[in-house]
Amino acid sequence: MSARLLLEEMLIKRSQQKKRMSPLNYKERLFVLTQSQLTYYDGRRERKFRRGSIELSRIRCAEIVKNGGEIIPCQNKYPFQVVYDTNTLYVFAPSHDSRSLWVHSLKGEIKDNAVVSAKFHPQFWQEGAWLCCRQVEKQAPGCEEYNLFGDISRKPLPPIPGEEQSKNKKVTDDPTHTHTRAHTHTSVSSFFLLQQRRPPPPLPPEGDDDDKEEEEEVMVALYDFPGTEPHDLSLVKGGEYVILDKCDVNWYKARNQFSEEGYIPSNYITEKTSENLVQFVWYSKQVNRNKAEELLRKEDKEGAFIVRDSSTPGTYTVSLYAKSAPGEGGAAIKHYHIKESQGSPLHFYLAEKHLFSSIPELIEYHKHNAAGLVARLRYPVGKQDKSAPSTAGFSYEKWEINRSELTFMKELGSGQFGVVRLGKWRAQYRVAIKAIREGAMYEEDFIEEAKVMMRLSHPKLVQLYGVCSQQKPIYIVTEFMEHGCLLNFLRQRRGSFSLGSLLSICLDVSEGMEHLEANGFLHRDLASRNCLVNDSLVVKVSDFGMTRYVLDDQYTSSLGAKFPVKWSPPEVFNFCKYSSKSDVWSYGVLMWEVFTEGRMPFEQNQNHEVVTLVTRGHRLYRPKMASPAIYDIMQLSWLERPGDRPSFSQLCLMISDALEGETPPPN
């Protein structure tokens, strides 16, 4: 007879054995508590794959974790711990109530365990030390007394053979229960002597430890990667690689089938699981509705299709092109939301009569049967000949670039720091090279910051590859963007943009800024002139954080022409107070630039006049191409109080919703 189910919830688990912690060490797991085990699973509830299981009899402590101001790099901010054998499992709940319920339930189930601890560590074990007491031994005795919560009493510890009960020991009766509580009066030394006389706890069953499985995590290469340094490992598209260490968010150490080891870029690989859509040619993660329509029209084939993320996180849409759709009078693009059935087992469908246990099975079926769609899914579009993404630097921990390896080509333009040229690194990688004019910036401070900026890797941020800092002038080497700055791109193509194209530009920028916001990084000078456009018409945010290193006093003075007053909120031009919400204000002005196709904001006013107007509550007018709903988003970005403005994650959802309009499922 199976043990009774007590609790079941999606929580986040921290890796127990990794030496270095990063957001990649925090994984969502389905936790299930029964009267005999705490088990956690990978995957959906209906098709769960067991990652780990702990017998409740092995648990020594279940308690909340006092955070102590440490940053928690996952969305669940309420940690608790389960101490068993010689391990500590850290779990992160989504709310205070959720955490309390789990800790309360666990304590209730383990209250009679012979191995319950006398003391525990109230803060995290992190980077080789206990944060609470700074002890560096992982098995060091706890520094705070461990108690079961007040409404559950604990039986006294069994006496140690041959040891007389101390005459001075006090036994306190619990006024609400008949049991006595001797736990808090048992000496730590007696407790550990007792532990030594007991047989050691059983070893965990083979294969039940999540971290052992994660250490043998197998990934599939999405792109070729020719290693550029001796410590790199080259990747072959479609090849399988075992991950040895997740060094940081951008670079992993891996082993190939020939037992060769080295560093690989994390965005060039994906998990090898049947439910991971990234490995399929028909799935395009970074494609929104408007870009999907552009790609399908360009392909112009009956049955051309893309599977992409919907605006609702965790759901997917099939965008399908038909040359002659009923009732359309010509070619049409339909967007079908992939639905999930209610109850168990879980099924996916486009048409309710045709249910499938996985999305790949659904796609395979509709390749051969329209079954209510306007056409069969014939031609996957989007990934053929897709260029590989940028990497965070050319190799792991490589930020200094040898200038002899740079080839200079044509001049691209001139900015506040100096001349920008198109170039090549090692004669094969196209890059943009900024030569920093002497006296234009605080060079030493910037070089240190560049090491941090290189780690900010995202498809909607212009990638910094490294710097040449050993001699003057200093060079900044970045990703090359073929169409240059967004401002010129808008002005040169004025009159050719659809509403969807303009929204797509805004979404690209908001996604890049969302990544900066999530990493606590401020731009301080967000505007269309500081965004760039590549050959695939993807817009990326550039020059984030650079204004801090400018030596031009005019640029940071509200009286000077170079200060971006027209993009700045009142708290910046009045008090120089920057935050992610000041970047949100600038984003609203950038949206206005986009929907006016590159006009100058407040074009009839001088900077000092703009300061007066904005302080009095005046805002930019609604552009003709912006609907009232889109203008509402701009106005939310321009609210007087910074705390009232939306976050970039909220802006992403607003823009996505404006872009999306799902086609109902077929009958």
C-alpha positions in Angstrom: 0.0 0.0 0.0 1.5 3.4 -1.0 2.1 6.1 1.6 -0.5 8.8 1.9 0.2 12.0 -0.1 0.6 15.0 2.2 1.9 17.9 -0.1 2.7 18.4 -3.8 4.0 21.7 -5.3 6.3 23.1 -7.9 9.3 24.5 -6.0 12.9 25.5 -6.8 15.8 23.4 -5.7 19.4 24.5 -5.3 22.2 22.2 -6.4 23.8 20.6 -3.3 27.3 19.8 -4.6 28.4 22.6 -7.0 31.3 24.6 -5.7 30.3 27.8 -7.5 26.7 29.1 -7.4 25.0 30.7 -10.4 21.3 31.0 -11.5 21.9 27.8 -13.4 22.2 25.9 -10.2 18.5 26.6 -9.3 16.1 24.2 -11.0 12.3 24.0 -10.8 11.2 20.6 -9.5 7.9 19.0 -8.6 8.2 18.2 -4.8 6.0 15.5 -3.4 5.8 14.8 0.4 4.3 11.5 1.6 4.3 9.9 5.1 7.5 8.1 4.2 9.4 10.1 1.6 10.3 13.5 0.2 10.7 13.1 -3.6 11.4 15.6 -6.3 10.7 15.2 -10.0 11.7 16.8 -13.3 9.1 17.5 -16.0 5.3 17.9 -16.0 3.2 16.4 -13.2 1.7 13.8 -15.6 5.0 12.6 -17.0 7.4 13.2 -14.1 10.9 11.9 -14.1 12.3 11.2 -10.6 15.4 13.2 -9.8 15.8 12.5 -6.1 14.1 10.9 -3.0 14.8 11.2 0.7 13.4 8.8 3.3 11.9 10.9 6.1 13.6 8.7 8.7 16.9 10.1 7.4 16.0 13.7 8.0 17.7 15.5 10.9 16.2 19.0 10.5 13.6 20.9 8.6 13.7 24.6 9.1 13.4 28.0 7.3 16.6 29.6 6.1 17.3 33.2 7.3 18.4 34.9 4.2 20.7 37.5 5.8 20.4 39.9 2.8 21.9 37.4 0.3 20.6 37.8 -3.2 18.5 34.8 -4.3 18.9 34.3 -8.0 15.6 32.7 -8.7 11.9 33.8 -8.7 11.1 32.0 -5.4 12.3 34.1 -2.5 11.3 31.9 0.6 14.0 29.3 1.3 13.9 26.4 3.7 16.3 23.5 4.4 16.1 19.8 4.8 19.1 18.4 6.5 19.6 14.6 6.0 22.6 12.3 6.4 25.5 14.6 5.7 23.6 16.7 3.1 21.6 20.0 3.2 18.9 20.4 0.6 17.9 24.0 0.0 14.4 24.5 -1.4 12.8 27.8 -2.4 9.0 28.3 -2.0 7.0 31.0 -3.9 5.4 32.5 -0.8 5.7 32.8 3.0 2.5 30.6 3.5 3.9 27.9 1.1 7.2 27.7 3.0 5.4 27.6 6.4 3.2 24.7 5.2 6.2 22.7 4.0 8.3 23.2 7.1 5.3 22.6 9.4 4.4 19.4 7.6 8.0 18.1 7.5 8.6 18.8 11.2 5.4 17.0 12.1 6.5 13.9 10.2 10.1 13.8 11.6 9.3 14.7 15.2 10.0 11.1 16.4 13.2 10.6 14.4 16.1 9.3 16.4 18.5 11.4 14.3 16.9 14.9 14.9 19.6 17.5 15.4 20.3 19.5 18.6 21.5 22.5 16.6 21.4 23.7 13.0 22.8 26.4 10.8 20.1 29.1 10.2 21.8 30.6 7.1 23.1 29.2 3.8 26.2 27.1 3.2 27.7 29.2 0.4 31.1 29.5 -1.4 32.8 27.2 1.2 31.5 28.6 4.5 28.4 28.9 6.7 27.2 32.4 6.3 25.7 32.4 9.9 28.9 31.5 11.9 31.6 31.6 9.1 32.7 28.0 9.9 34.4 26.5 6.8 33.7 22.8 7.6 30.5 21.7 5.9 29.8 19.2 8.7 30.6 21.7 11.5 28.0 21.6 14.4 25.1 24.0 14.1 25.2 27.4 15.7 21.5 27.8 16.7 19.3 25.5 18.8 16.8 23.5 16.6 13.2 23.3 18.0 10.2 21.7 16.5 7.4 24.3 16.3 5.4 24.9 19.5 2.3 22.9 18.9 4.2 19.7 18.4 6.3 18.3 21.3 9.2 16.0 21.0 9.9 12.9 23.0 13.0 12.9 25.1 16.2 11.5 23.6 17.0 8.0 24.7 19.5 7.9 27.6 23.1 7.1 26.9 24.0 3.7 28.3 25.9 3.9 31.6 25.4 7.7 32.0 23.4 8.8 35.0 20.7 11.4 34.5 21.9 14.7 35.7 20.3 15.7 39.0 20.3 19.3 37.9 18.5 18.6 34.6 15.2 20.3 34.4 12.2 18.7 32.8 9.5 21.1 31.7 5.9 20.0 31.2 4.3 21.4 28.1 1.0 23.0 29.4 -0.9 21.9 26.3 0.4 18.4 25.8 1.1 15.3 27.9 4.6 14.7 26.5 7.7 16.1 28.1 10.2 18.1 26.2 13.9 17.4 27.0 15.4 18.4 23.6 16.6 21.8 24.5 18.2 20.7 27.7 20.3 17.9 26.2 23.9 18.9 26.0 25.5 19.1 22.5 28.4 16.9 23.6 26.0 14.2 24.9 24.0 14.3 21.6 27.1 13.8 19.4 28.4 11.0 21.7 25.0 9.4 21.2 25.3 9.8 17.5 28.7 8.1 17.5 27.4 5.0 19.3 24.6 4.5 16.8 25.2 2.7 13.5 25.8 5.2 10.6 22.8 6.2 8.5 22.1 4.1 5.4 23.7 5.4 2.2 21.2 6.9 -0.3 19.9 4.5 -2.9 21.9 4.5 -6.1 20.7 7.0 -8.6 18.4 9.0 -6.3 20.6 12.1 -6.0 19.7 14.9 -8.3 23.2 16.3 -8.4 24.8 13.1 -9.5 22.4 13.1 -12.5 23.1 16.8 -13.2 26.9 16.1 -13.2 26.2 13.7 -16.1 23.9 16.1 -17.8 24.0 15.4 -21.6 23.5 18.3 -24.0 23.1 18.6 -27.8 25.0 21.2 -29.8 22.7 23.6 -31.8 25.6 25.2 -33.7 29.2 24.5 -34.7 31.7 26.2 -32.4 35.4 26.2 -33.5 37.3 26.6 -30.2 39.5 29.7 -30.4 41.8 29.0 -27.4 43.7 25.9 -26.2 41.3 25.4 -23.3 38.2 25.4 -25.5 36.3 22.4 -26.7 35.0 22.6 -30.3 31.3 21.8 -30.9 29.8 20.0 -33.9 26.1 20.7 -34.5 24.0 17.7 -33.4 26.8 16.2 -31.3 26.3 15.2 -27.7 28.4 16.5 -24.8 28.5 15.8 -21.1 28.5 18.9 -18.9 31.3 18.7 -16.2 31.0 22.1 -14.6 28.7 25.1 -15.1 31.5 27.7 -14.6 29.2 30.7 -15.1 26.0 31.5 -16.8 27.8 31.8 -20.2 30.4 29.1 -20.3 30.4 25.4 -19.3 33.2 22.9 -19.1 32.2 19.8 -21.2 33.5 16.4 -22.5 32.9 15.0 -25.9 32.6 11.4 -27.1 36.4 11.2 -27.5 36.9 12.1 -23.8 38.3 15.5 -24.8 37.4 18.3 -22.3 37.2 22.1 -22.6 35.0 25.2 -22.4 31.9 25.7 -24.6 29.4 28.6 -24.8 26.2 27.7 -23.0 23.9 29.3 -25.6 25.2 26.9 -28.3 23.8 23.8 -26.6 20.5 22.5 -25.3 19.2 19.8 -23.0 18.7 16.4 -24.6 15.1 15.6 -23.6 12.1 14.7 -25.7 10.2 17.7 -24.4 12.9 20.3 -25.2 11.6 22.0 -28.4 14.8 24.0 -29.0 16.4 20.9 -30.7 13.7 20.9 -33.4 14.1 22.7 -36.7 10.5 24.0 -36.6 10.8 25.8 -33.2 12.0 29.4 -33.0 12.2 30.8 -29.5 13.2 34.4 -30.3 10.5 35.0 -32.9 7.4 37.0 -32.1 4.1 37.2 -34.1 5.3 40.0 -36.4 8.6 38.5 -37.2 6.9 35.1 -37.8 4.7 36.7 -40.4 7.6 38.4 -42.1 9.5 35.1 -42.3 6.5 33.2 -43.7 5.7 35.9 -46.3 9.3 35.9 -47.4 9.2 32.1 -47.8 5.9 32.3 -49.7 5.3 28.5 -49.7 2.0 26.7 -49.0 2.2 25.1 -45.6 5.2 27.1 -44.4 5.1 27.2 -40.6 6.9 28.2 -37.4 6.3 27.0 -33.8 7.1 29.9 -31.4 6.5 31.0 -27.8 3.1 32.6 -27.2 2.8 35.8 -25.2 1.6 33.6 -22.2 4.8 32.1 -20.7 5.1 28.3 -21.1 2.7 28.1 -24.0 3.3 27.8 -27.8 1.8 29.0 -31.1 1.9 27.5 -34.6 2.1 30.3 -37.2 1.0 28.8 -40.6 1.0 30.3 -44.1 -1.6 29.3 -46.8 -1.6 30.7 -50.3 -5.3 30.4 -50.6 -7.2 30.4 -47.3 -11.0 30.1 -47.3 -12.7 33.4 -47.0 -9.4 35.4 -47.3 -9.4 35.9 -51.0 -5.7 35.1 -51.2 -2.7 34.3 -49.0 -3.2 34.3 -45.3 -1.2 33.6 -42.1 -3.1 31.9 -39.2 -1.8 31.7 -35.7 -3.0 28.6 -33.7 -2.5 28.4 -30.0 -1.4 24.9 -28.8 -3.9 23.9 -26.2 -3.4 21.6 -23.2 -6.2 19.3 -22.0 -7.5 19.5 -18.4 -6.9 16.6 -16.0 -4.6 13.6 -16.3 -3.0 12.4 -18.5 -2.0 15.7 -20.1 -2.6 16.0 -23.9 -1.8 18.7 -26.5 -4.0 19.7 -29.4 -4.8 22.2 -32.1 -8.1 20.5 -32.9 -9.9 18.9 -30.0 -10.5 15.6 -31.9 -6.8 15.1 -32.3 -4.9 14.8 -28.9 -1.2 14.0 -28.5 1.0 13.3 -25.5 3.8 15.7 -26.7 4.1 18.7 -29.0 6.6 16.9 -31.4 4.0 14.2 -31.9 1.3 16.9 -32.6 3.6 18.6 -35.2 4.4 15.3 -36.8 0.7 14.4 -37.2 -0.2 17.8 -38.7 2.6 17.5 -41.2 0.5 14.8 -42.9 -3.0 15.9 -41.9 -4.5 19.4 -42.0 -7.3 18.3 -39.6 -9.0 21.7 -39.4 -5.9 23.9 -40.1 -5.8 26.0 -43.3 -3.0 23.7 -44.6 -0.7 20.9 -43.6 2.5 21.8 -41.8 4.8 21.3 -44.8 7.9 23.6 -44.5 9.5 24.6 -41.2 10.8 28.1 -41.5 13.3 30.1 -39.5 16.2 28.0 -38.6 17.7 27.0 -41.9 21.1 28.7 -42.3 20.5 30.5 -39.1 23.7 32.1 -37.9 25.1 31.2 -34.5 24.5 33.6 -31.7 27.1 35.8 -30.1 29.2 34.4 -27.3 30.1 36.2 -24.0 33.7 37.0 -25.1 35.6 34.8 -27.6 36.4 32.3 -24.9 36.0 31.6 -21.1 37.5 34.3 -18.9 39.1 36.0 -22.0 38.5 39.8 -21.9 41.9 41.1 -23.0 42.3 40.9 -26.8 45.6 41.1 -28.5 45.5 44.1 -30.9 47.7 42.3 -33.4 44.8 39.9 -34.0 42.6 42.8 -35.1 42.2 43.8 -38.8 40.7 47.3 -39.4 38.3 47.8 -42.3 36.0 50.6 -43.1 34.9 53.4 -40.8 31.3 53.0 -39.5 31.0 56.3 -37.7 32.2 58.5 -34.8 30.7 58.7 -31.3 31.4 60.5 -28.1 34.3 58.2 -27.3 35.9 58.1 -30.7 35.9 56.5 -34.1 34.1 53.1 -34.7 35.4 50.8 -37.5 34.3 47.5 -38.9 37.1 44.9 -38.4 37.9 41.3 -38.1 39.4 39.3 -35.2 41.9 36.6 -36.3 40.8 37.4 -39.9 37.5 35.6 -39.6 35.1 37.0 -37.0 33.5 40.3 -38.0 33.5 42.9 -35.1 33.0 46.6 -34.4 36.1 48.3 -33.0 35.8 51.5 -31.0 39.0 53.4 -30.6 38.7 55.4 -27.3 39.9 59.0 -27.8 42.4 60.0 -25.2 40.8 62.0 -22.4 37.3 60.8 -23.4 36.6 58.4 -20.5 37.8 57.1 -17.1 39.7 54.2 -18.7 40.8 52.2 -15.7 37.4 52.1 -14.1 35.8 51.1 -17.4 38.2 48.2 -18.0 37.2 46.7 -14.7 33.6 47.2 -15.5 34.1 45.7 -18.9 34.7 42.3 -17.3 31.2 42.5 -15.8 29.6 43.8 -19.0 31.0 40.9 -21.0 29.0 38.5 -18.9 25.8 40.3 -19.8 24.9 38.1 -22.7 21.4 38.2 -24.3 20.0 38.0 -27.8 18.7 41.6 -27.5 22.0 43.1 -26.1 24.9 44.1 -28.3 27.7 41.7 -27.1 30.9 43.1 -25.7 33.7 40.7 -26.7 36.6 42.3 -24.9 39.1 45.2 -24.8 42.6 46.0 -25.9 43.9 47.9 -22.9 47.7 47.3 -22.9 48.5 50.4 -25.0 46.8 53.6 -26.3 44.4 54.0 -27.7 42.2 51.5 -25.9 40.0 49.5 -28.2 36.5 48.2 -27.3 35.6 45.2 -29.4 31.9 44.4 -29.8 29.4 42.5 -32.0 29.0 44.0 -35.4 25.5 45.2 -36.3 25.0 45.5 -40.1 22.3 48.2 -40.2 23.8 50.6 -37.7 21.9 52.6 -35.1 18.1 52.4 -34.8 17.6 56.1 -35.1 19.1 56.2 -38.7 17.3 52.9 -39.5 14.0 54.5 -38.6 14.6 57.7 -40.5 16.0 56.1 -43.7 12.9 53.7 -44.0 10.3 56.3 -42.9 6.9 55.4 -44.4 7.7 51.7 -44.8 7.0 50.3 -41.3 3.8 48.5 -40.4 2.3 48.7 -36.9 3.6 45.2 -36.2 7.1 46.1 -37.3 7.2 49.1 -34.9 5.9 47.0 -32.0 8.4 44.3 -32.8 11.2 46.9 -32.5 9.9 48.0 -29.1 9.6 44.4 -27.9 13.3 43.7 -28.8 14.4 46.7 -26.8 12.2 45.9 -23.8 13.6 42.3 -23.7 17.2 43.6 -23.7 16.3 46.0 -21.0 14.5 43.3 -19.0 17.8 41.4 -18.9 19.7 44.4 -17.7 17.0 45.1 -15.0 17.1 41.4 -13.8 20.9 41.7 -13.4 20.8 45.0 -11.5 22.4 46.9 -14.4 21.3 50.4 -15.4 21.7 51.8 -18.9 21.4 55.6 -18.0 21.2 56.7 -21.6 18.6 54.6 -23.4 17.5 56.1 -26.7 17.2 55.0 -30.3 20.7 56.3 -31.0 22.0 53.8 -28.6 20.3 50.8 -30.1 21.6 48.9 -33.2 20.0 46.8 -35.9 21.5 43.6 -37.4 21.1 41.9 -40.7 18.1 39.9 -39.5 16.4 43.2 -38.4 16.8 42.3 -34.8 17.2 45.4 -32.6 19.7 45.3 -29.7 20.5 47.6 -26.9 24.1 49.1 -26.9 26.4 51.2 -24.8 24.6 50.3 -21.5 26.2 51.9 -18.5 28.8 53.8 -20.6 27.8 57.3 -19.4 29.4 56.7 -16.0 32.9 56.7 -17.7 32.5 59.9 -19.8 34.8 62.7 -18.9 32.9 65.3 -20.9 31.4 67.6 -18.2 28.8 68.9 -20.7 27.3 65.4 -21.0 26.4 65.2 -17.3 25.2 68.7 -16.9 21.6 69.6 -17.4 22.7 72.9 -18.9 24.8 71.3 -21.6 23.5 70.3 -25.0 24.9 66.8 -24.8 22.9 65.8 -21.7 20.0 63.6 -22.7 17.4 65.8 -21.0 14.7 64.9 -23.5 15.0 61.2 -22.5 15.4 61.8 -18.7 12.8 61.8 -15.9 12.4 64.6 -13.4 14.4 62.7 -10.7 17.4 62.5 -13.0 17.6 66.1 -14.3 16.7 67.5 -10.9 18.6 65.2 -8.5 20.8 62.9 -10.8 18.9 60.0 -9.2 19.2 56.9 -11.5 17.3 53.6 -11.2 15.8 51.0 -13.4 12.6 53.1 -13.3 14.5 56.1 -14.8 15.5 53.7 -17.7 11.7 52.9 -18.0 11.0 56.6 -18.6 13.7 56.7 -21.3 12.1 53.6 -22.8 8.8 55.5 -23.1 10.6 58.2 -25.0 12.3 55.6 -27.2 8.8 54.1 -28.0 7.8 57.6 -29.0 10.8 57.9 -31.3 9.9 54.5 -32.9 6.3 55.4 -33.5 7.3 58.8 -35.0 9.8 56.9 -37.2 12.8 58.8 -35.8 11.6 62.3 -34.9 13.3 64.4 -32.2 11.3 64.5 -29.0 10.3 68.0 -27.9 11.8 69.2 -31.2 10.5 72.8 -30.8 12.0 73.2 -27.3 15.4 73.8 -25.8 16.6 71.6 -23.0 15.9 74.1 -20.2 12.3 74.5 -21.5 11.9 70.7 -21.5 12.9 70.6 -17.8 10.2 73.2 -17.0 7.5 71.5 -19.1 8.1 68.0 -17.8 8.3 69.2 -14.2 4.9 70.9 -14.7 3.4 67.6 -16.0 3.6 68.1 -19.7 4.3 64.9 -21.8 5.0 64.1 -25.4 2.0 64.0 -27.7 0.5 60.8 -29.1 2.2 59.8 -32.5 -0.2 59.2 -35.4 0.9 55.6 -35.8 0.4 54.8 -32.1 -3.1 53.6 -31.1 -4.5 54.9 -27.8 -3.6 51.5 -26.1 0.1 51.9 -27.2 0.2 55.5 -26.1 -1.1 54.4 -22.7 2.0 52.2 -22.4 4.2 55.3 -23.1 2.2 57.3 -20.5 2.7 54.6 -17.9 6.4 55.0 -18.5 6.2 58.7 -17.8 4.4 58.6 -14.5 5.8 61.2 -12.1 6.6 58.8 -9.2 9.3 56.2 -10.2 7.6 53.5 -8.1 4.4 53.9 -10.1 6.1 53.1 -13.4 6.0 49.5 -14.7 9.1 47.3 -14.7 10.6 46.1 -17.9 9.2 42.6 -17.4 5.7 44.2 -17.3 6.5 46.3 -20.3 7.5 43.1 -22.2 4.2 41.5 -21.4 2.3 44.7 -22.5 4.1 44.9 -25.8 3.7 41.1 -26.4 0.0 41.3 -25.7 -0.2 44.2 -28.2 1.6 42.0 -30.8 -0.4 38.9 -30.2 -3.9 37.9 -31.3 -4.3 34.2 -31.4 -6.5 32.4 -34.0 -9.1 30.3 -32.3 -8.6 26.5 -32.5 -10.3 24.8 -35.5 -13.6 23.0 -35.0 
